[in-house]
Amino acid sequence: MVIYLTRESFEKLKKELEYLKSIKRKEVSEKIKEAVSLGDISENAEFDVAMQMKTDLEQRIREIENILENAVIIRKTSDKNFILPGTSFEALNLNDNKKYIFTLVTYGEADPLAGKISIESPLGKAFFKKRVGEQVQIEINGKVIKYKITKILKEAK
């Protein structure tokens, strides 16, 4: 599975991974030691909480490692006329004739209520590398929705 990331997002995830492995693991390990020192772990809520923290931490580490292993860094281009992550653009919904402003974003940055659509989403995949004037369509719950890209508002940096 390919995961598109900007260079900035890739570096941010690398830093998070380094922090989780070097600092957070030690903190969780200390919490487990403290909980064990309280005695019987069979009825020790602190131990249960610490072990859940360890499980969550290791899951996040594996998730980031998987993302980084499958990441494709999106290269900057001098052609600012098509949609890449970081690009804000206006699109006309051809079904209801309403204009929408979207920003295409990479992993972990999506916020649909703010118009930030992930490149991993069906809508994001449809808009990726498209130009002004092009139409895209997606199917949601059996309904086909068509958009026409009307303008680039801010190009990807």
Buried (B, 14 or more C-beta within 10 A) or exposed (E): EEBBBBEEBBEBBEEBBEEBBEEBBEEBEEBBEEBBEEEEBEEBEBBEEBBEBBEEBEEBBEEBEEBBEEBEBBEEEEEEEBBBBBBBBBBBEBEEEEEBEBBBBBBBBBEEEEBBBBBBBEBBBBBBEBEBEBEBEBEEEEEEBBBBBBEBEEBBE
